[in-house]
């Protein structure tokens, strides 16, 4: 909305641009998550479990100490 506030763009154009950018950002997040899943081989943690932090630490330690 910066261009609108600077009187460089009409409000409807600014809103359309904002919506387009929001959709593009959401798509990039989806791509990031898909890549993260692929790279982590599907390793996700249930944060509602009491011991999830221990599982995360154990997984990271195993990954970090691999040669």
LINBEL-V928296 format. One record per helix or strand of 2 or more residues. SS is the DSSP state (helix for helix, strand for strand). FROM is the first residue (numbers start at 1). LEN is the number of residues. If there is no record, write none. Layout:
SS,FROM,LEN  SS,FROM,LEN
//
This chain:
helix,2,4  helix,11,29  helix,52,14
//
